[in-house]
Amino acid sequence: MKQVNVYQIDAFTTIPGQGNPAGVIPDGDQYSDEEMQKIAHDIGFNECVFICKSKQADIYLRYFTPGYETPLCGHATMAAIFYLAQAFQKDHVFKIETKAGLLDINYKHKTKAIEMQHAKPKTILFDGNKEQLCASLHISTNDLCDLPIVYGNTGSWTLLVPVKSEAILDKMKADNEQFPSLLNAIPKSSVHPFSITDKDKYIFHARHFSSPFSKTKEDSVTGTASGVMGVYALDYIYSDIDELFLNIYQGKQVNKEGNVKVSAIRNPNGHDIKIYGTAIFNMVLQTTI
């Protein structure tokens, strides 16, 4: 048996125990795929990230939910960069390799702010049964906004579900096991309901319900899905604006509040999306393989 140290770093917050916890595992190359999956399963966070060597970039990051490997994870990237940045006492740009492509991450030493580039977006309109989808969230179709439901991907797939108010987000209870049969186009997609809190000030609230294949239920503060919200905002909410800076709040319903800021710039070849956040060290956990 080999002991593994896992560094819990909470992303999208400066308060330990808030935001979204990720497990950071240095020297990831020493573990097999099966061992990485076991570590992620045993730790139980929505994602663990393994820092590996790369021939194309500074590092290669691999992300595992308790159930499977995912191409990209926003909050786990924030956590990994925060961990690595402690070796630098100045601003630093990291080029990372992921299964979603090569991305640049900018760390600001003075403010501890992290700027994360996202992969080029992809979107697909939802053509499934809205009544059944709403029922899986314990809401009704009357709770939906007059906006489309859309699958989006800036590194991993999620389904954006616009609702009328934050109060509707508060009352949601997700039956995640129903998602694969309802999301015919992308059965492994997560579901990301959101509300527009202040359209003029670009303030939004959101929740994020995991695919059951991930073996988790709800993500407290979600980086990649927030990036998809930037794409959606350009396409459907602010169609007359070429550049946005969204302020997204998430995690209240699970007592782990955090904040993601999203830059979205209109581009006919695929909008340019970046997210901004912070992170804080929490503790060292241990497991064995």
C-alpha positions as CSV (number, residue, x, y, z in Angstrom):
1,M,0.0,0.0,0.0
2,K,1.2,3.5,-0.9
3,Q,0.1,6.6,0.9
4,V,-1.0,9.6,-1.2
5,N,-1.1,13.2,-0.1
6,V,-3.9,15.2,-1.6
7,Y,-3.9,19.0,-1.1
8,Q,-7.4,20.4,-0.7
9,I,-7.5,23.8,-2.3
10,D,-10.8,25.7,-2.3
11,A,-11.4,27.6,-5.5
12,F,-13.4,30.7,-6.3
13,T,-13.1,32.0,-2.7
14,T,-10.6,33.4,-0.2
15,I,-12.3,31.7,2.7
16,P,-11.3,28.1,3.6
17,G,-14.4,25.8,3.5
18,Q,-16.2,28.0,1.0
19,G,-16.1,27.9,-2.8
20,N,-15.4,24.6,-4.5
21,P,-12.9,22.1,-3.0
22,A,-10.5,20.3,-5.4
23,G,-7.9,17.7,-4.6
24,V,-4.5,18.6,-6.0
25,I,-2.0,15.7,-6.5
26,P,1.5,16.6,-7.5
27,D,3.8,14.2,-9.4
28,G,0.8,12.7,-11.2
29,D,2.9,10.7,-13.6
30,Q,3.7,8.1,-10.9
31,Y,0.1,6.9,-10.9
32,S,-1.7,4.7,-13.4
33,D,-5.1,5.7,-14.8
34,E,-6.7,3.2,-12.5
35,E,-4.9,4.6,-9.5
36,M,-5.9,8.2,-10.4
37,Q,-9.5,7.1,-10.6
38,K,-9.3,5.3,-7.2
39,I,-7.7,8.4,-5.5
40,A,-10.5,10.6,-6.9
41,H,-13.1,8.2,-5.8
42,D,-11.7,7.8,-2.3
43,I,-11.3,11.6,-1.8
44,G,-14.9,12.2,-3.1
45,F,-14.6,15.8,-4.3
46,N,-16.3,16.7,-7.6
47,E,-12.8,16.7,-9.1
48,C,-9.2,15.8,-8.3
49,V,-6.5,17.2,-10.6
50,F,-3.2,15.4,-11.2
51,I,-0.2,17.5,-12.2
52,C,1.8,15.7,-14.8
53,K,4.7,16.4,-17.1
54,S,4.1,17.7,-20.6
55,K,6.1,17.8,-23.8
56,Q,3.9,20.6,-25.3
57,A,3.4,22.9,-22.3
58,D,4.6,23.7,-18.8
59,I,2.4,21.0,-17.2
60,Y,-0.3,18.5,-18.2
61,L,-3.4,18.5,-16.0
62,R,-5.7,15.5,-15.8
63,Y,-9.0,15.8,-14.1
64,F,-11.0,13.0,-12.4
65,T,-14.4,13.0,-10.9
66,P,-15.2,10.0,-8.6
67,G,-16.7,8.3,-11.6
68,Y,-14.6,9.1,-14.7
69,E,-11.9,11.3,-16.3
70,T,-13.1,14.7,-17.7
71,P,-11.3,16.8,-20.3
72,L,-11.3,20.1,-18.3
73,C,-12.4,21.4,-15.0
74,G,-12.3,25.1,-14.1
75,H,-12.2,25.0,-10.3
76,A,-9.6,22.2,-10.3
77,T,-7.4,24.2,-12.7
78,M,-7.6,27.2,-10.3
79,A,-6.6,24.9,-7.5
80,A,-3.6,23.4,-9.4
81,I,-2.3,26.8,-10.5
82,F,-2.7,28.2,-7.0
83,Y,-0.6,25.3,-5.7
84,L,2.1,25.7,-8.3
85,A,2.2,29.5,-8.0
86,Q,3.4,29.3,-4.4
87,A,6.9,28.6,-5.8
88,F,6.8,32.0,-7.6
89,Q,6.9,35.3,-5.8
90,K,5.9,37.2,-8.9
91,D,3.3,37.2,-11.7
92,H,3.5,34.0,-13.9
93,V,1.9,32.7,-17.0
94,F,1.4,28.9,-17.1
95,K,0.8,27.1,-20.4
96,I,-1.2,23.9,-19.6
97,E,-2.0,20.9,-21.6
98,T,-5.4,19.3,-21.1
99,K,-7.5,16.9,-23.0
100,A,-9.5,20.0,-24.1
101,G,-6.4,21.5,-25.7
102,L,-3.5,23.9,-24.7
103,L,-4.6,26.8,-22.6
104,D,-2.9,29.8,-21.0
105,I,-3.4,30.6,-17.3
106,N,-2.3,33.9,-15.9
107,Y,-1.5,34.2,-12.1
108,K,-1.2,37.6,-10.5
109,H,1.0,37.4,-7.4
110,K,-0.2,40.6,-5.7
111,T,-3.9,39.9,-5.9
112,K,-3.7,36.1,-6.0
113,A,-6.1,36.3,-9.0
114,I,-6.1,33.6,-11.6
115,E,-7.2,34.2,-15.2
116,M,-8.1,31.0,-17.1
117,Q,-8.5,30.7,-20.9
118,H,-11.2,28.3,-22.0
119,A,-11.4,26.1,-25.0
120,K,-13.3,27.3,-28.1
121,P,-17.0,27.0,-27.4
122,K,-19.5,24.5,-28.9
123,T,-23.2,24.8,-28.5
124,I,-26.3,22.6,-29.4
125,L,-29.9,23.6,-28.9
126,F,-31.8,21.3,-26.5
127,D,-34.6,19.4,-28.4
128,G,-35.7,17.1,-25.6
129,N,-38.8,17.2,-23.4
130,K,-38.9,20.4,-21.3
131,E,-41.6,19.1,-19.0
132,Q,-39.6,16.0,-18.1
133,L,-36.4,18.0,-17.7
134,C,-38.2,20.5,-15.3
135,A,-39.7,17.6,-13.4
136,S,-36.2,16.2,-12.9
137,L,-35.4,19.5,-11.2
138,H,-38.7,19.6,-9.2
139,I,-39.8,22.8,-11.0
140,S,-42.4,23.5,-13.7
141,T,-42.1,24.9,-17.2
142,N,-43.7,28.1,-15.9
143,D,-40.4,28.6,-13.9
144,L,-38.4,28.8,-17.2
145,C,-37.4,32.1,-18.8
146,D,-38.4,32.8,-22.4
147,L,-34.9,31.9,-23.5
148,P,-33.6,28.7,-25.1
149,I,-32.2,25.7,-23.2
150,V,-28.8,25.0,-24.7
151,Y,-26.0,22.5,-24.4
152,G,-22.6,24.2,-24.2
153,N,-19.0,23.3,-24.0
154,T,-15.8,25.3,-23.3
155,G,-14.0,22.2,-22.2
156,S,-16.8,20.0,-21.0
157,W,-20.5,19.7,-21.7
158,T,-23.2,21.2,-19.6
159,L,-26.9,22.0,-20.3
160,L,-27.8,25.7,-19.5
161,V,-31.4,26.0,-18.2
162,P,-32.5,29.7,-17.7
163,V,-35.1,30.2,-14.9
164,K,-37.0,33.3,-13.8
165,S,-35.4,34.0,-10.4
166,E,-32.9,33.0,-7.8
167,A,-35.9,31.8,-5.7
168,I,-36.5,29.1,-8.3
169,L,-32.9,28.0,-8.0
170,D,-33.3,27.8,-4.2
171,K,-36.3,25.4,-4.5
172,M,-34.7,23.0,-7.0
173,K,-34.0,19.3,-6.0
174,A,-32.4,17.4,-8.8
175,D,-33.0,13.8,-9.6
176,N,-29.7,13.3,-11.4
177,E,-30.4,9.7,-12.3
178,Q,-32.9,10.9,-14.8
179,F,-30.4,13.1,-16.7
180,P,-28.9,10.5,-19.2
181,S,-32.3,9.5,-20.5
182,L,-33.5,13.1,-20.8
183,L,-30.3,14.5,-22.4
184,N,-30.4,12.4,-25.6
185,A,-27.9,14.5,-27.5
186,I,-25.2,14.4,-24.8
187,P,-26.2,11.8,-22.1
188,K,-23.1,12.5,-19.9
189,S,-23.9,16.3,-19.8
190,S,-24.3,18.0,-16.4
191,V,-27.2,20.5,-15.9
192,H,-26.6,24.1,-15.0
193,P,-29.7,26.2,-14.2
194,F,-29.2,29.9,-13.8
195,S,-31.1,33.2,-13.3
196,I,-30.4,36.8,-14.4
197,T,-30.1,38.8,-11.1
198,D,-29.4,42.2,-12.7
199,K,-29.2,42.3,-16.5
200,D,-27.8,45.8,-16.6
201,K,-25.0,45.0,-14.1
202,Y,-24.3,41.5,-15.6
203,I,-25.0,39.7,-12.4
204,F,-26.2,36.1,-12.4
205,H,-26.8,33.3,-10.0
206,A,-26.5,29.6,-10.8
207,R,-26.5,26.0,-9.6
208,H,-24.8,23.0,-11.1
209,F,-26.1,19.4,-11.0
210,S,-23.7,16.7,-11.9
211,S,-24.1,13.8,-14.4
212,P,-24.8,10.6,-12.4
213,F,-21.8,9.1,-14.2
214,S,-19.5,11.4,-12.2
215,K,-20.9,9.8,-8.9
216,T,-21.5,13.3,-7.4
217,K,-24.7,15.3,-7.0
218,E,-24.0,19.0,-7.1
219,D,-21.0,21.2,-7.8
220,S,-20.8,24.2,-5.5
221,V,-19.1,26.8,-7.8
222,T,-18.4,25.8,-11.4
223,G,-15.7,27.2,-13.7
224,T,-16.3,25.6,-17.1
225,A,-20.1,26.0,-16.9
226,S,-19.6,29.6,-16.0
227,G,-17.5,29.9,-19.2
228,V,-20.4,28.4,-21.1
229,M,-22.6,31.1,-19.5
230,G,-20.4,33.7,-21.2
231,V,-21.0,32.1,-24.6
232,Y,-24.8,31.9,-23.9
233,A,-24.9,35.5,-22.8
234,L,-23.4,36.8,-26.0
235,D,-25.6,34.6,-28.2
236,Y,-29.0,35.0,-26.5
237,I,-29.0,37.7,-23.8
238,Y,-26.7,40.5,-25.0
239,S,-26.8,39.9,-28.8
240,D,-26.0,43.6,-29.5
241,I,-22.8,43.7,-27.4
242,D,-19.4,42.4,-28.5
243,E,-17.7,42.2,-25.1
244,L,-19.1,41.2,-21.7
245,F,-17.8,40.8,-18.1
246,L,-20.2,38.6,-16.1
247,N,-20.3,38.3,-12.3
248,I,-21.7,34.8,-11.4
249,Y,-22.6,33.7,-7.8
250,Q,-23.0,30.1,-6.9
251,G,-23.0,27.7,-4.0
252,K,-25.4,29.3,-1.5
253,Q,-27.8,26.3,-1.5
254,V,-25.0,23.9,-0.4
255,N,-23.3,26.4,2.0
256,K,-20.2,26.8,-0.1
257,E,-20.6,30.2,-1.7
258,G,-18.2,31.5,-4.3
259,N,-17.9,33.9,-7.2
260,V,-16.7,33.4,-10.8
261,K,-16.1,36.3,-13.2
262,V,-16.3,35.7,-16.9
263,S,-14.9,37.6,-19.8
264,A,-16.7,36.9,-23.1
265,I,-15.6,38.5,-26.4
266,R,-17.6,38.0,-29.6
267,N,-15.6,36.2,-32.3
268,P,-17.2,34.7,-35.5
269,N,-14.7,31.8,-35.3
270,G,-15.7,31.0,-31.7
271,H,-16.1,33.4,-28.9
272,D,-13.0,34.1,-26.7
273,I,-13.8,33.0,-23.1
274,K,-11.8,33.5,-19.9
275,I,-12.8,33.1,-16.3
276,Y,-11.3,34.8,-13.3
277,G,-11.1,33.6,-9.7
278,T,-9.1,33.0,-6.6
279,A,-8.2,30.1,-4.4
280,I,-7.1,29.3,-0.9
281,F,-5.3,26.3,0.8
282,N,-7.4,24.3,3.1
283,M,-5.7,21.1,4.3
284,V,-3.8,18.0,3.4
285,L,-5.8,14.8,3.0
286,Q,-4.4,11.3,2.7
287,T,-5.5,8.1,1.1
288,T,-3.8,4.9,0.1
289,I,-3.6,2.9,-3.2
